[in-house]
């Protein structure tokens, strides 16, 4: 039986052999035709080409191409990793912002959320501070939107004509989501706008009132109040989404 072994590593095997941490005979058995892959930082001119190819695979062939701003950011990046890191960054960009035209602000936000706030070469201190504030608000508002989405689901369950046990489960889950929302409301500055905070805080208070009403009389079904609250949660989510969008300005060539 014949076999061919293809192996890869990002470690310095020569040093490991010298230190007795890798078998020399195994190294020479594997190292028949060695192929050295240079890190991206050694050939930055290839980054845009690779990025475009990866983006088509990540976002789909019908998605808009990467913007010039993003390609410039990728070219400026110091690249401690390799193509795998590039793919991870583009996947995060797609996950957070979809396939719409991307901006430098979006790129810097992704890098901050991935724990690399200093990835852009020599940014001014003021820009670092703005990036940090924007990224924290973005992440916070994303969590708020997720909790509100969950609250909306459980309010819809309470609105429907379901079994009593199912209704009680929805009340319990709604209470858990309310506690999460109340916790998020303890950081008003991360809402990036007093109006957005007021909308979320007001909805949080009305959810608490509904929960108290349900616990006072568990057999009651205040469907009118629940339907009204569902609409308010939907309106609040729209405001949160608008605030999220406002944190990331459009590319210069698309601003009206």
Secondary structure in CASP SS format (residue, H / E / C, confidence):
PFRMAT SS
TARGET T0000
AUTHOR 0000-0000-0000
METHOD secondary structure of the structure
MODEL  1
X C 1.00
X C 1.00
X C 1.00
X C 1.00
X C 1.00
X C 1.00
X C 1.00
X C 1.00
X C 1.00
X C 1.00
X C 1.00
X C 1.00
X H 1.00
X H 1.00
X H 1.00
X H 1.00
X H 1.00
X H 1.00
X C 1.00
X C 1.00
X C 1.00
X C 1.00
X C 1.00
X H 1.00
X H 1.00
X H 1.00
X H 1.00
X H 1.00
X H 1.00
X H 1.00
X C 1.00
X C 1.00
X C 1.00
X C 1.00
X C 1.00
X C 1.00
X C 1.00
X C 1.00
X C 1.00
X H 1.00
X H 1.00
X H 1.00
X C 1.00
X H 1.00
X H 1.00
X H 1.00
X H 1.00
X H 1.00
X H 1.00
X H 1.00
X H 1.00
X H 1.00
X H 1.00
X H 1.00
X H 1.00
X H 1.00
X H 1.00
X H 1.00
X H 1.00
X C 1.00
X C 1.00
X C 1.00
X C 1.00
X C 1.00
X C 1.00
X C 1.00
X C 1.00
X H 1.00
X H 1.00
X H 1.00
X H 1.00
X H 1.00
X H 1.00
X H 1.00
X H 1.00
X H 1.00
X C 1.00
X C 1.00
X C 1.00
X C 1.00
X C 1.00
X C 1.00
X H 1.00
X H 1.00
X H 1.00
X H 1.00
X H 1.00
X H 1.00
X H 1.00
X H 1.00
X H 1.00
X H 1.00
X H 1.00
X H 1.00
X H 1.00
X H 1.00
X H 1.00
X C 1.00
X C 1.00
X C 1.00
X C 1.00
X C 1.00
X C 1.00
X H 1.00
X H 1.00
X H 1.00
X H 1.00
X H 1.00
X H 1.00
X H 1.00
X H 1.00
X H 1.00
X H 1.00
X C 1.00
X C 1.00
X C 1.00
X C 1.00
X C 1.00
X C 1.00
X C 1.00
X C 1.00
X C 1.00
X C 1.00
X C 1.00
X H 1.00
X H 1.00
X H 1.00
X H 1.00
X H 1.00
X H 1.00
X H 1.00
X H 1.00
X H 1.00
X H 1.00
X H 1.00
X H 1.00
X H 1.00
X H 1.00
X H 1.00
X H 1.00
X H 1.00
X H 1.00
X H 1.00
X H 1.00
X H 1.00
X H 1.00
X H 1.00
X H 1.00
X H 1.00
X H 1.00
X H 1.00
X H 1.00
X H 1.00
X H 1.00
X H 1.00
X H 1.00
X H 1.00
X H 1.00
X H 1.00
X C 1.00
X C 1.00
X C 1.00
X C 1.00
X H 1.00
X H 1.00
X H 1.00
X H 1.00
X H 1.00
X H 1.00
X H 1.00
X H 1.00
X H 1.00
X H 1.00
X H 1.00
X H 1.00
X H 1.00
X H 1.00
X H 1.00
X H 1.00
X H 1.00
X H 1.00
X H 1.00
X H 1.00
X H 1.00
X C 1.00
X C 1.00
X C 1.00
X H 1.00
X H 1.00
X H 1.00
X H 1.00
X C 1.00
X C 1.00
X H 1.00
X H 1.00
X H 1.00
X H 1.00
X H 1.00
X H 1.00
X H 1.00
X H 1.00
X H 1.00
X H 1.00
X H 1.00
X H 1.00
X H 1.00
X H 1.00
X H 1.00
X H 1.00
X H 1.00
X H 1.00
X H 1.00
X H 1.00
X H 1.00
X H 1.00
X H 1.00
X C 1.00
X C 1.00
X C 1.00
X C 1.00
X C 1.00
X C 1.00
X H 1.00
X H 1.00
X H 1.00
X H 1.00
X H 1.00
X H 1.00
X H 1.00
X H 1.00
X H 1.00
X H 1.00
X H 1.00
X H 1.00
X H 1.00
X H 1.00
X H 1.00
X H 1.00
X H 1.00
X H 1.00
X H 1.00
X H 1.00
X H 1.00
X H 1.00
X H 1.00
X H 1.00
X H 1.00
X C 1.00
X C 1.00
X C 1.00
X C 1.00
X H 1.00
X H 1.00
X H 1.00
X C 1.00
X C 1.00
END
